[in-house]
Amino acid sequence: MCGRYASTLPPEMMAELFKLLNSVEIVPRYNIAPTQPVVAIWEQEARREAHFARWGLVPNWVKDPREFPLLVNARVESMLDKPAFRDPMKHGRCILPASGYYEWHTNPDKSKQPYYVTMADGSPMALAGLWATWEGPNGELVDSVATITVPANRQLSEVHDRMPAVLRGEAMDQWLDVRHVRARHAAQLALPLEDGALKFHPVSTRVNSARDDDPGLIEPAEIVRPQPKPKKAASGQMSLF
């Protein structure tokens, strides 16, 4: 899954790279977490623009978001069939610009080591996503998004068995083109990247706290393995049991 990511692109570079018709005022973020506002890009009436949205999809048919589960990720294997994702797959496909994302590897002792994953060539990522607009009882409108996850490629499987779907070039354009590209075709664009397309390194466990958000989070860190507990010395007494 993808539960945290970083986005440090300047607004001007984001507008140029993703062919936006607008620009949004943003600051570099190094630890974006679920429920926080994120920048998402989608097309409406042939206009590709950036918007702020809540990370955690709320379908438009939800009565009370407080009683609805937090949908941060949509699995590619089931997103065409699940009620929460069916309509966004048809009319609400988007991308989330990212500099990299975090993933946690579970060690044999059940501790978790975070890793920071980026494109091997240092280029920005376009994370495939879905968006929807929820209307509240007083007419308030809330845009929200979920990212798409796919099975990890062999390289990333060393860290985790899932990875976000990263779109490039024509695949990104087709994903955003909800007017002409049907949902079933779009689903086939969400694929694992080939081995070698990404690189990753361990980072500090400070990223576990959403309160921390600074450049130091993406810096390489040494993996600290927990030391095994020393065995108790034998007392020398024999036991009948």
Order of alpha helices (4+ residues) and beta strands (2+ residues): beta-alpha-beta-beta-beta-beta-alpha-beta-beta-beta-beta-beta-beta-alpha-alpha-beta
